[in-house]
Amino acid sequence: MDFPSGLNRRYASLAGSLLAGIWLWVAFDRPYVFPEHVPWNIYSNSPQSPSSDVFDFPPLTSPAIKNVCARTQWNASVVFTCDSPIGSFAEIRNSVLHCVRYTIAAGGSLVMPRIVLKEDYGGLLAGNTTGLDHLFDVDHFRNSLDLSCPQLRLYKSVSEIKDKERANGPLPLLPDALLSGKSEGSQGFSVDWRDALNIWLKKYLSEDTKDPVIISLGRTYLHYSIHSDDDNFAQHFGKILKIRSDARSLATTVLLKMSSTYSLPLNPSPSKKGFMGAYLSTAPDPDRLLKEDQNYARFETQSKLYLDYATHSNMSLIYVASNQGIDVPRLFVDAKAQEIDVTAKFDLLKGKDRDYLLEMTTLQREMVDLLVMMNAAHFVGVGYSSFSWNVALRRHGARKIEQLSEQGQQFNDGLSVIYGTTGGHSEFITSMWP
């Protein structure tokens, strides 16, 4: 076959392989560009899933959290609102947890947090807020706080605040602005922050006021050092949030289908006989990122690192998720050349389950992938991705993380590897709840 002048046969062959792989992906009904959103009613059609839910767990009863709450001086008239959690699922989850932790530190009350939408949903435009139930089981959240921190008063909405008509505020506050970085990570951080809050409040309130004050906390994504609390507190605190039941049900179905399709043991804990989870987090314009992240944000870099790891770990199956849909079939092509199977949630869910998944928002679909990745024998991601860190740290727990000496890795505990410039993005290790 004759090629146009200047076209290298090798690159033409590679291009042909890529196109063939994408054709196969589509032929087998694998959507790699998903609709932004399909309006839906969550009560209309439940997922066509088994009755078992391997990701369910009861409301949290934590002695460590109880002890902290019992030692705290409480003032229910100081009421916090948290209406600014925005970003990926991992970012929103961490922001909500930080908001609750700051409220406990202050000994105040809390209005049920709300979530900023990334896309149009249910008649609301992107940028508006919606309820916590968009992502989480609200009853579990409320019951866990009742059991583990009964002193904390939780309001459904601002309108329910006692004596709201006489309330001061809302006063906007960025929580990390009250203390210098020197206090972060110290065992007394929560007490120091409370003292700084009281000093800050005196600027706006008279000392003899008895009226409630509403404080609107700004984004708290990575602003609280989880290691200022003891390991038992840090290990369990994140369990006050539980992913909503429909996402858990779909993730359970994915595991069951993967088990039957690839003859894997169905084991809700990581198993070396299982699959490798891989999260592709690429940037359309990597040059806009921090210099140390630019190379790791490229698909070619991630594909090589992930497939090399799969080969080294004797993993013949990869479950993949991506922030860019087109990257999934690209990994399928690269992996096929190395005789490694790649699958994804849209491969494994069929019928009503698949339709239900398509009706979910991007944030809700992220939860399905995160739950499945939690059960992987191995997991790989990159350091500038909050999703990757959330999976890795939740698999690791609150145990002490050893410093790495291997170049090109930011985290490696034998279960998960985060690739990136060594020593980079330590903020996730210090401030992301497992």
Protein Blocks (a to p, Z undefined) as FASTA:
>chain_A
ZZdehiafklmmmmmmmmmmmmmmmmnopafbdcfbdcddfklpccdddfbdfkbccddd
dfklmmmmmmpccdfkbccddfkbgcjfklmmmmmmmmmmmmmmnopacdddddddfbde
ehiaehiacdfklmmcfklmmmmmmmmmmmbccdfbfklpghklmpgcjddddfklmpcf
klgopaklmmmmmmmmmmmmmmmpcfkbcbdcddddddfklmccfklpcfklmmmmmmmp
ccdfklmmmmmmmmmmmmmmnopacdfbdcfklccdddddddfblmlmcfklmmmmpfkl
mmmmmmmmmmmnopabdcdddfblklmmmmmmmmmmnopacddfklmpgcjllmmmmmpc
fklmmmmmmmmmmmpmbdcddfklmklmmmmmmmnomadcdddfbghiabdehjaccedd
ehiaklmmmmpcZZ
